[in-house]
C-alpha cells in the first residue's frame, strides 16, 4: 500500500465518520453533506465555503482533496473524537520558590501561593470540582 492510498483511505474513513456523525434519518444526501461542508469550512475559515458536492465527490474518491480541506478534516475530526473536557483540563502553574518573602505574599484564605498549589493538586488527584 502506498502513502497516497493510505492517505486517501484515511481521508475516506474520517469523512465517513463525519457523515455518520451528522446523519439524521430521512435527510437527503445533499443536506448531510451540506452540514459537513459548513462545519469543515468554519474550521479553517474557508471563503467561499466548500459546497456539499465537493465534499461528496471527495468522499466518493472522485476528487483529490486540497491541502486546506485535509487540514479542516483533520482538525474537525479531532475536535469531535477528542473533545476537550473542561472539568479535567486545568492549568497549574509551578509553585513559586519558597523564600522569606512568602509570608508577605499571603492572599486568598490566608494561604501562600505554595499552599494554594498543593491544595489545588490535592483536588485534582481526588477529581473534585475546582472553584
N, C-alpha and C positions, 0 to 999 in steps of 0.2 A: 504494500500500500504506500503510495507516495504521499508527500506532505500536502499536496494540493487536494488529493482525495480525502485525507483525514480532516483537513480544514473544512471542506465542503460538507462532510458528514457531520462535523461538529456544529457548523452553522445550521444545517438542516435540523439537527436534534434540538438545538436551542430555539429555533423558530417553531418547531413542533410543540415544544414546551409552552412557549408564549401563546401560540394559537389555542392550545388546550386550556391555558390559564384564563384567557379572555373569552372562551367559548360559552355561549348561553344557548341551551336547546331551543331550536326554532329560528335562530338567526341565520341570515343569508351569509354566504361566503364573503361577500363584499363588506358586510357590516363587521364581521370578525376581523378581517384584515385591515379595515379602516381603523379600528381601535388599536391594533398592534402598531400600525403606521404612525398614528398620532403619538402614542407613548414613546416610540423609538425616536421620532422627530424631536420631541420635547427633551429627550435625554441629552442630545448634542446640539440643541437649538438649530436644527436644520431649517433653512429658509431658502426656497419654499419647502414645506414639509413633503415627505415622501407620500406617494399615493398608494392606495390599497393594492393596485395592480402590480406595482414594483415589488412590494413585499411578497405578494402571492407568487410572482414569477421567480423570485429568489428562492422561495420555499420549495417550489417545484423543481428547481435546478435549471431553469431555462435562462436565467440571467446570472452573471457573476456579480456579486455584491461589491460595492465600493468600500474602500478602507473606512470611511466615515460610518457607513452602515454597519460594518462589522464591529466598530468601536461602540456604536449605540447599542447593538445587540448584546455585546458582552457586558456592558455597564447595566443595562436594564435586566438582563438575565441574573446577574449577581445581586441586583437590588431586590429581586423577588425571591431568589433562592436563599440568600444570606441576608435577611433583613437585620438592621441594627436594632438591638434590643436596648432601649434607653434605661431599663431598670438594672441591667447588668453592665452596661458600658459606662464606666466612670473614669474620671481623670484624677489621678492622685499625684500631687506634687511631692517631690522628695522632701523629707523633713529638713528644716534648717539646722545648721550646725549648732550644737549646744555650746553656749558660751555664757559669760557673766551677764550679757545683755538680755537674756531670755526673760528674766523677771520683769524687765521694763516693757516687754512686748506682750504682756498678758492682755488678751481680748476675749470676747465671747465666752461667757460662763466661767471666767477666771482660768481658762486653760492656755498654756503656752502653745505655740504652733506645733511643737513636737508632740505634746499631749493630744492635741486635736488630730494629728496624723495617726497616732496609734489608736485612738477611739474610732476613727473612720475605717482603719484597716480591720479592726475587730468586727465592725458592722458588715464589711464586705465578706469576711470569712464566714460569718453567720448568715449571710444573704438576707439581712434585714433591710427594710427600705431606708434610703438615705433622706435626711431632712436638710 
